Amino acid sequence: MPLLARSVQSPLHIEVRRGAVADLGRILADGRISAGGDVAVVVGRGLGGRIADLLRPSLRSATVFTTGGGTLDAALELADKLRSGHYDAVVGIGGGKTVDTAKYAASRWGLPMVSVATSLANDGIASPVASLVNDGVKGSYGVHIPFGVIVDLDFVETGPDRVNRAGIGDVISNISALADWELARVVRGEPVDGLAASLARMGAEAMLTMPGDMGDDAFVTVLAESLISSGLAMAVCGSSRPSSGGCHEIMHAIDWLHPATASHGELAGLGALFCTFLRGDERRFGQIADCLDRHQLPRTPSDVGLTTEQFVRAVEFAPRTRPDRYTILEHLAMTPEETRQRLSEYENALAHR
């Protein structure tokens, strides 16, 4: 019998610990990414100075670039700067905006990219996707998966608590995304990649029940690994399907209609809870609701400053953000009045928990 297998893109090196940024030179050498430290280091404007000081002893040959980050223009500007040098790799150090900018710029020239996360806001730290704003609209751009993924718990610990907690919402939204994927399989015959689904599910299940909070290294380590696992699921699948369903359609719609309402992870968690309610899955609804409440994440539109009408409009608009995707929102095809009614029932269900 022939042995059938497939090749899966994955990082060469994954490390979650304290002191990783200061030890970056050794990590890159041990991971066979850069023996001499001839790398382009991309930092944001906020932590750039602190990071550069930590890097100097171990990466004397590195060239440091500072970026405003988060926009396609910034990524293209960085790509132009990288073109004039000779680097073993591009190392993006910072939050999601800085890392995504570095991802896109590195992919433009086929350079290996190493993601060094200083916050845990979403699963972009290990995904083959860069989220960048172009002409005021955030879009998703396919890039090569990072060759290395490193999370420095020292930086996470000192970062904004709300930013890091948002990553919990992004991870547990996988539960809703996977339910949408299964729905698409049943209704439309869409194939489900079992390996990708398993990777996405493992981290989400861990977050639902993991004791502790952002002040606990064990909890933060599991959160970081769960976000990495979610990013790997997308690489295995070749799309964001394992981690993005109706939950993310709602998130993208709110981003489009009401920019800067809340963060990616906060809105993904809220969207996942609402979509789970629409499915009538009481067990999952209770688990997700309790997890969001435990970690002080938004569960209702008013928690993120949206009125009922604004949220209803976002749910109506949501399917347009991913026209090719079939989720509970497309399945139910609710009218605004039906959405308004279901939202009232949803908020009543939360009030009586």
C-alpha positions as CSV (number, residue, x, y, z in Angstrom):
1,M,0.0,0.0,0.0
2,P,1.5,3.4,-1.0
3,L,2.2,5.8,1.8
4,L,0.4,9.1,1.2
5,A,1.5,12.3,3.0
6,R,1.5,16.0,2.5
7,S,4.0,18.7,3.3
8,V,2.9,21.4,5.7
9,Q,4.5,24.8,6.1
10,S,5.4,25.5,9.7
11,P,7.9,27.7,11.5
12,L,11.4,26.3,12.0
13,H,11.5,27.6,15.5
14,I,8.9,28.4,18.2
15,E,9.8,29.7,21.6
16,V,7.6,31.2,24.4
17,R,9.6,32.4,27.4
18,R,10.9,35.4,29.3
19,G,14.1,37.2,28.0
20,A,13.6,36.1,24.4
21,V,14.3,39.5,22.9
22,A,17.6,39.9,24.7
23,D,18.6,36.5,23.6
24,L,17.5,36.9,20.0
25,G,21.0,36.5,18.5
26,R,21.4,33.0,20.0
27,I,17.9,32.0,19.1
28,L,18.4,32.9,15.4
29,A,21.7,31.1,15.3
30,D,20.4,28.0,17.0
31,G,17.4,28.0,14.7
32,R,19.7,28.1,11.6
33,I,18.0,31.3,10.6
34,S,21.0,33.7,10.9
35,A,24.4,32.6,12.1
36,G,25.9,36.0,12.0
37,G,23.0,38.2,13.0
38,D,22.8,40.0,9.6
39,V,19.1,40.7,9.9
40,A,16.7,43.6,9.4
41,V,14.9,44.2,12.7
42,V,11.6,46.0,12.4
43,V,10.2,47.7,15.5
44,G,7.4,50.1,16.2
45,R,7.6,53.6,17.5
46,G,6.4,52.8,21.0
47,L,8.9,50.1,22.2
48,G,11.5,50.7,19.5
49,G,14.1,52.3,21.7
50,R,13.9,49.7,24.5
51,I,14.0,46.8,22.0
52,A,17.1,48.3,20.2
53,D,19.0,48.6,23.5
54,L,18.2,45.0,24.4
55,L,19.3,43.7,21.0
56,R,22.7,45.4,20.6
57,P,24.7,42.9,22.7
58,S,23.5,39.8,20.8
59,L,22.8,41.3,17.4
60,R,25.6,43.8,16.6
61,S,25.2,43.3,12.8
62,A,21.5,44.0,12.7
63,T,20.0,47.0,11.0
64,V,17.0,48.4,12.8
65,F,14.1,49.9,11.0
66,T,11.3,51.8,12.7
67,T,7.8,51.7,11.2
68,G,4.5,53.3,12.1
69,G,3.0,50.0,11.0
70,G,-0.5,48.8,10.3
71,T,-0.9,50.2,6.8
72,L,-0.2,48.9,3.3
73,D,1.7,52.1,2.5
74,A,4.0,51.5,5.6
75,A,4.6,47.9,4.5
76,L,5.5,49.0,0.9
77,E,7.8,51.7,2.2
78,L,9.6,49.2,4.4
79,A,9.9,46.7,1.5
80,D,11.6,49.5,-0.5
81,K,14.2,49.9,2.3
82,L,14.8,46.2,2.5
83,R,15.5,46.0,-1.2
84,S,18.7,48.0,-0.8
85,G,20.3,45.7,1.8
86,H,21.4,42.1,2.1
87,Y,19.8,40.3,5.0
88,D,19.5,36.7,6.2
89,A,16.0,37.4,7.5
90,V,13.5,40.1,8.6
91,V,12.7,40.1,12.3
92,G,9.4,41.9,13.2
93,I,9.3,42.8,17.0
94,G,6.2,44.3,18.5
95,G,2.5,44.1,18.4
96,G,0.3,43.0,15.5
97,K,0.7,46.1,13.4
98,T,4.5,45.9,13.4
99,V,4.6,42.2,12.9
100,D,2.1,42.3,10.0
101,T,4.0,45.2,8.3
102,A,7.3,43.1,8.6
103,K,5.5,40.0,7.3
104,Y,4.2,41.7,4.2
105,A,7.5,43.6,3.4
106,A,9.6,40.4,3.8
107,S,7.2,38.5,1.5
108,R,7.7,41.1,-1.2
109,W,11.3,40.0,-1.6
110,G,11.0,36.4,-0.5
111,L,13.0,37.0,2.7
112,P,12.5,34.7,5.7
113,M,10.5,36.4,8.4
114,V,10.7,35.9,12.2
115,S,7.7,37.1,14.3
116,V,8.6,38.2,17.8
117,A,5.5,39.1,19.6
118,T,5.4,41.5,22.6
119,S,1.6,41.3,22.9
120,L,-1.0,38.6,22.4
121,A,-3.9,40.4,20.8
122,N,-4.7,37.9,18.0
123,D,-3.5,34.9,16.1
124,G,-1.6,36.9,13.5
125,I,1.7,36.2,15.3
126,A,2.0,32.9,13.5
127,S,-0.4,33.1,10.6
128,P,0.2,33.4,6.8
129,V,-1.9,36.5,6.7
130,A,-1.0,40.2,7.2
131,S,-3.9,42.5,8.2
132,L,-3.1,46.0,6.8
133,V,-5.2,49.2,6.3
134,N,-5.4,50.4,2.7
135,D,-7.4,53.6,1.9
136,G,-9.0,53.4,5.4
137,V,-10.2,49.8,5.0
138,K,-8.5,46.9,6.7
139,G,-7.7,44.0,4.4
140,S,-6.1,40.6,4.7
141,Y,-3.1,39.9,2.5
142,G,-1.5,36.4,2.0
143,V,2.1,36.2,3.1
144,H,4.6,33.4,3.8
145,I,4.2,31.9,7.3
146,P,6.9,33.1,9.7
147,F,10.1,31.0,9.8
148,G,10.2,31.6,13.5
149,V,7.7,32.6,16.1
150,I,8.9,34.0,19.4
151,V,6.9,35.4,22.3
152,D,8.7,37.3,25.1
153,L,6.7,37.1,28.3
154,D,8.6,40.0,29.8
155,F,7.1,42.3,27.2
156,V,3.7,40.7,27.4
157,E,3.6,41.2,31.2
158,T,4.3,44.9,30.9
159,G,2.0,45.5,27.9
160,P,-1.6,46.9,28.1
161,D,-3.8,44.3,29.8
162,R,-6.7,45.0,27.6
163,V,-4.6,44.3,24.4
164,N,-3.4,41.0,25.7
165,R,-6.8,39.8,27.0
166,A,-8.2,40.4,23.5
167,G,-6.2,37.4,22.3
168,I,-8.4,35.2,24.5
169,G,-11.5,36.3,22.5
170,D,-9.7,35.6,19.2
171,V,-8.7,32.1,20.2
172,I,-12.1,31.0,21.5
173,S,-13.8,32.3,18.4
174,N,-12.3,29.3,16.7
175,I,-15.1,27.2,18.3
176,S,-17.7,29.2,16.4
177,A,-15.6,29.3,13.2
178,L,-15.3,25.5,13.2
179,A,-19.0,25.1,13.8
180,D,-19.6,27.3,10.7
181,W,-17.1,25.2,8.7
182,E,-19.0,22.0,9.6
183,L,-22.3,23.7,8.7
184,A,-20.8,24.5,5.3
185,R,-19.8,20.9,4.9
186,V,-23.3,19.6,5.7
187,V,-25.2,22.2,3.6
188,R,-22.8,22.9,0.7
189,G,-20.5,19.9,0.7
190,E,-17.5,22.1,1.5
191,P,-14.5,19.9,2.4
192,V,-13.2,20.2,6.0
193,D,-9.5,19.8,6.6
194,G,-9.3,17.6,9.7
195,L,-5.7,18.6,10.7
196,A,-6.4,22.3,10.4
197,A,-9.6,21.9,12.4
198,S,-7.8,19.9,15.1
199,L,-5.1,22.6,15.5
200,A,-7.7,25.4,15.7
201,R,-9.8,23.5,18.2
202,M,-7.0,22.5,20.6
203,G,-6.1,26.0,21.6
204,A,-9.7,27.1,21.9
205,E,-10.6,24.3,24.1
206,A,-7.6,25.0,26.3
207,M,-8.6,28.6,26.7
208,L,-12.2,27.8,27.7
209,T,-11.1,25.8,30.7
210,M,-7.6,27.1,31.6
211,P,-7.4,28.5,35.1
212,G,-5.6,31.6,35.8
213,D,-5.3,35.0,34.1
214,M,-2.9,37.3,32.4
215,G,-0.8,37.6,35.6
216,D,0.0,33.9,35.5
217,D,2.9,32.7,33.3
218,A,1.4,29.3,32.8
219,F,-1.9,30.9,31.5
220,V,-0.1,33.3,29.3
221,T,2.1,30.6,27.8
222,V,-1.0,28.5,26.9
223,L,-2.6,31.6,25.4
224,A,0.5,32.2,23.3
225,E,0.7,28.6,22.2
226,S,-3.0,28.6,21.3
227,L,-2.6,31.7,19.1
228,I,0.3,30.0,17.4
229,S,-1.7,26.8,16.9
230,S,-4.5,28.9,15.4
231,G,-2.1,30.5,12.9
232,L,-0.7,27.1,12.0
233,A,-4.2,25.9,11.3
234,M,-4.6,28.6,8.7
235,A,-1.3,27.6,7.1
236,V,-2.3,24.0,6.9
237,C,-5.7,24.8,5.4
238,G,-4.4,27.5,3.0
239,S,-7.1,29.9,4.2
240,S,-8.5,31.5,7.4
241,R,-11.4,29.1,7.4
242,P,-10.5,27.2,10.6
243,S,-10.3,30.5,12.6
244,S,-12.8,32.7,10.8
245,G,-16.5,32.3,10.4
246,G,-19.6,34.4,11.1
247,C,-17.7,35.7,14.2
248,H,-15.1,37.4,12.0
249,E,-17.7,38.5,9.4
250,I,-19.3,40.5,12.2
251,M,-15.9,41.8,13.4
252,H,-15.0,43.0,9.9
253,A,-18.4,44.6,9.4
254,I,-18.0,46.5,12.7
255,D,-14.5,47.6,11.6
256,W,-15.9,48.7,8.3
257,L,-19.0,50.6,9.6
258,H,-17.6,51.8,12.9
259,P,-13.8,51.9,12.9
260,A,-11.9,51.8,16.1
261,T,-14.9,50.5,18.1
262,A,-12.9,47.7,19.7
263,S,-10.0,45.4,19.0
264,H,-9.9,42.4,16.6
265,G,-10.0,39.9,19.5
266,E,-12.7,41.6,21.5
267,L,-15.0,41.8,18.5
268,A,-14.2,38.2,17.4
269,G,-15.2,37.0,20.9
270,L,-18.4,39.0,20.9
271,G,-19.2,37.8,17.4
272,A,-18.5,34.1,18.3
273,L,-20.9,34.3,21.3
274,F,-23.7,35.8,19.3
275,C,-23.3,33.3,16.4
276,T,-23.2,30.4,18.9
277,F,-26.5,31.7,20.4
278,L,-28.0,31.7,16.8
279,R,-27.0,28.1,16.4
280,G,-28.9,27.2,19.6
281,D,-25.9,25.5,21.1
282,E,-26.6,26.1,24.8
283,R,-23.6,24.2,26.1
284,R,-21.1,26.1,23.9
285,F,-23.0,29.3,24.6
286,G,-22.5,28.9,28.3
287,Q,-18.9,28.0,28.0
288,I,-18.0,30.9,25.8
289,A,-20.1,33.4,27.8
290,D,-18.4,32.3,31.1
291,C,-15.0,32.6,29.6
292,L,-15.5,36.0,28.2
293,D,-17.0,37.2,31.5
294,R,-14.2,35.6,33.5
295,H,-11.6,37.6,31.5
296,Q,-13.6,40.8,31.3
297,L,-14.2,40.7,27.6
298,P,-17.2,42.3,25.9
299,R,-20.3,40.1,25.4
300,T,-23.0,42.6,24.3
301,P,-23.0,45.4,21.7
302,S,-23.2,48.0,24.5
303,D,-20.0,46.7,26.0
304,V,-18.2,48.0,22.9
305,G,-20.2,51.2,22.6
306,L,-22.6,50.0,19.9
307,T,-26.4,50.6,19.9
308,T,-28.8,47.9,19.0
309,E,-29.4,49.4,15.6
310,Q,-25.7,49.7,14.9
311,F,-25.1,46.0,15.7
312,V,-28.1,44.9,13.7
313,R,-26.7,46.8,10.7
314,A,-23.3,45.2,11.2
315,V,-24.9,41.7,11.3
316,E,-26.8,42.6,8.1
317,F,-23.6,43.8,6.4
318,A,-21.4,41.0,7.7
319,P,-21.8,38.4,4.9
320,R,-20.5,41.0,2.4
321,T,-17.1,41.0,4.1
322,R,-16.5,37.3,3.0
323,P,-18.8,36.7,0.0
324,D,-17.4,33.2,-0.6
325,R,-17.9,32.0,3.0
326,Y,-21.0,30.1,4.3
327,T,-21.7,30.6,8.0
328,I,-24.7,30.6,10.3
329,L,-25.3,34.2,9.1
330,E,-25.7,33.2,5.5
331,H,-27.7,30.1,6.6
332,L,-30.3,32.0,8.6
333,A,-30.3,35.0,6.2
334,M,-32.1,37.1,8.9
335,T,-34.0,40.3,8.1
336,P,-33.1,43.3,10.2
337,E,-36.3,42.7,12.3
338,E,-35.4,39.1,12.9
339,T,-31.9,40.1,13.9
340,R,-33.3,42.7,16.3
341,Q,-35.5,40.0,17.8
342,R,-32.7,37.5,18.2
343,L,-30.4,40.1,19.7
344,S,-33.1,40.9,22.3
345,E,-33.3,37.2,23.1
346,Y,-29.5,36.9,23.2
347,E,-29.1,39.8,25.7
348,N,-32.0,38.3,27.8
349,A,-30.2,35.0,27.9
350,L,-27.0,36.6,29.1
351,A,-28.8,38.7,31.8
352,H,-30.3,35.5,33.3
353,R,-27.0,33.5,33.5
